[in-house]
C-alpha cells in the first residue's frame, strides 16, 4: 500500500493533461524528461508484453485521421495497425535494466527504512522487500552486470553490486532522507545532488572534527556538572541528545556565513538549559543563581529557569548574527507560531521580503511534534501570503519517548513522528545522533535547502533520553528494556572521542584536557564559548524605552482629529477606481460613507473603524489586521477590502482594492488578511508579531467571540501573563464579537468572564464600546498612548447597524474614549431612585424599554471599560444622584458568566451604605446561551423587565 501511495501520489486527476503530455515525450525520447518520470514510465512499460509495448500516440492518431479521410480507409487502417507492432528485442536485458532503475528509485523512497538511525538499536527495521534486488527478479548472477544508472548522481554506468553499495551508503547509513513526495522536481534533484554526490559521507577537516568534540564535551559537561552540583533538581536534561549542540553550532555559523543576520529560536524545556549556556552563551554563574534561588527578582511573578528566554550574538565567518530564544510555557509546541510571528515582524523591519536575513529555528520533541495540533496549524501557515517567513528549520529532538510512552502504536498513527510535515512537502532528514559528523552534514544541507527554496525543512535528530522525564522520575518503571540499553550506553562524546583517537586525529590526553577545561570554566562560572558576543546591540533592535515606564492608564490622551482632516480621510476611503465594479450592496455602503463625510448621515461603526485606521496610517503607525473574515468583516460592516465584481486584473492581481493603502503618499503599511481557519496558531502568530513591533497596531479578530476559546492557551500563557512571567510587553488587540441575538451557544458569548478572571496587575484592558466614536477613540488611544498592554474588545454584532448606535464627525473630532458614559437623557437627578449599570448592546434595549414605559426615575450608566476599572469616573456618576437607593447591574449573560461576579466588588466599593446592590441577568447556565430563539427572546425580555421592577 505504501509503495503504491508513493508511486502514485502525483497521479491525481488534475494532473492528467500534464502527465499525458509528459508520457508522449517519453515515448518519443525517454531522455527528454526528468529521471524520476522516466523511471516511473519505465516501470509501466515493464508490465506490458513485448508485443503490447506502448509507442507514441500522436502520430498514430494523426495517421488514423488521415486514413479516415482516404477512399480506401479500411485497407489503410489494417496496414497501419500492423505497422504499429514493434520489432522483437532483447526482452530479458531490457527488463533487468528497468528493474535496476526501479530499485534505484525505491531506495530513494524507502531507503530510510533500513537506515541505521537509532543509537539504541531498539526498534531497527531489518526487512523491506522493495529494497531487495530479488523483489525485481535480479539475482546474484546480475551483480557483476553493468547497468545504466539513470539519474544516479556521479555514476552513469556501474555494476549492480556497485549500485547497491552506493544506494546503501547514501540512503541506509546514519542518514535517512525522505523527499520523493515533493512535487517540485528541482527540489528533489537538488537533494539528490547533495546526498548522492558525496554518498551521504561528510567531508570534514581534522580541525573541525576536534571542534565537534569540543561542542560535545560542552554539551555533556554541563549536564554532568549540574547533575552532581544540584542533585535531584529538575532541569529536563539534554543527556542523550548531546549532538544537538554541534548541530546548532553548525546551523548558526553556516547561517552567518551565507548572510543571515538574525535567528529566532523556539523550543520546549528538554535540553533548554544546555542550549541557553552552550549555544546562546548564558553565563553559568547566572544559571547557578537560579538553581540556588538567589537570583534578584525583578518581575512580579517570574518563571522557572527552563522556560526562560535569552538573547545574545555570535561571531560567524559572515559577520555577527543576533540570536533570541523565545520565552516558552510548558505547553510544548505553542511557542511555534509565536516565533513565526516575531520573525515576520523582524523581517518587515529589515525589509527582508524573501526571508534571507531573519530565519526561524524551531526545536520540537518527537511526541509533541506528532501529537500537538498547533504544529499542523503552524505548518499550514508557512506558505500562506500573510504568515510565510521564507521557511523554518525544524529540529526534532527525537528521544523516542513521550513522557512514559515509547510504543509508536500509542504515541501516533504514522510511521515516523515527522510525517505531519509531509503535508506541506517539507523534506525530512533523519539522522543518528551518535554520528555527529552526519548530524553536521545534514544541518548544512537542511539550511541550504531552506535558503534556496524558502520552504520548511525537518531534521529528525534520533537520540535518547538518559534521565527520566525529569530528574526526579524513574524511567525503568515504565521502560525497563529501553533503559537497560540506555544505562549501558557510554555517551555520544565517548563514542566520538574514541573514533577520533582511533583515526589519529586526537590524543587521549587532549580529550581529557577538554573535559577538565570545561569543568574549570563551570567552577569559575564562565562560559568557554568564544564565539559569543555580550552586550551586543543589534542596529535593527526596537526601542522599548518609551513603554517601560508607562503613564497611568487613565491619563488623558488626545485622540480626536480636526473635522477637515476627517472629511479628507473619508474622501480617500471612498475614492474607488472608475473601472472597479462594486457589488450593489457594497456600492450602497460606500455611497453612504460619502454622505457621512459630508455630514448628511451619522457615522456607523464601519466608517468610524476605517477612519481610525486611516488616521493612524497617515500618522505613521503601520497596521496588521488578521482574522477569518477580517477584510469584509463577518457581519458585513468593515469592507476594508473591496472585490471587483468583474475581477479586472489591472494592477490588482487578485481583483481587490484596499482603500486604506491609498490614504497618503507617505503613509505606513496596511496589511489585512483573511486568515486560514485557525484560532490557536494565528493568534499565537499575531502575539509574536506584536511583541516585536510595538510601534504598529496589531489586531486579531475572532469570527465569533466564542471561537477565541480555541486559542485559550495563547490567551492564558502569553497574552495575559507574559509581562508578569517574562517582562514581555505587547499591544495586541483582540476583537471578539459578542452579544445575545438568539444565535445559539457558540455565536453569542466571547466569554467575558474568562478575561475578567485573568485581570490583575493592570495586565490587560477589557472594553465594551457602544458607539462608533468609542471604537474610533479606543483604537487610536491604543497606539498614541505610550502604553503597550493587550486590549480585549467585546465587539458588537447587531449593534453595528443599530439606528441609535451612531456618532457624528464632531464626536470623532472633539471627543475621547470614555470609560464610563453617563446618562444621556435630561433627567432630574434628585428624583432618580435607581441606577442601572450595564455594558454593550443591552443598553439600547434598556433605553428603549424605559422610553416605552415612560420611566423617568431610573438612570442608565454605561460601563465601557471593565478593566482597569474606572473608579474615579464611576464614583463621579454615583455621586450625581444623591437620593438613589438602588444600584442594579444588568447583563445579557447568565448569572455565572459575564461581568457580574467580577464587577460586583468594584461597585460595592463605590455605593453608599444605605444603597442596595442588585442584578438583572439570565439564570445561571452550563451553556453560554440557549439555542432556541423563542427562549432567548423570553429570557432577554425577562431580564430587561427585571432591571426596572419595583422590587429588586
PyMOL commands that set and color helices and strands:
alter all, ss='L'
color gray80, all
select helices_A, chain A and resi 2-8+13-28+30-32+35-46+57-69+73-83+91-114+129-131+133-136+140-142+160-171+185-196+206-229+243-257+272-278+284-291+305-307+332-349+366-371+373-381+408-411+419-424+436-453+475-477+480-488+492-502+508-524+545-548+563-573+584-598+605-618+659-661+680-691+705-719+722-726+752-757+772-784+798-801+809-814+829-831+842-853+871-879+900-910+933-948
alter helices_A, ss='H'
color red, helices_A
select strands_A, chain A and resi 146-148+157-159+175-178+262-267+310-316+319-325+358-365+392-398+427-432+457-462+532-533+623-627+642-643+656-657+670-674+697-702+733-737+764-767+790-795+820-821+834-838+858-863+865-867+886-894+916-922
alter strands_A, ss='S'
color yellow, strands_A
deselect
rebuild
show_as cartoon
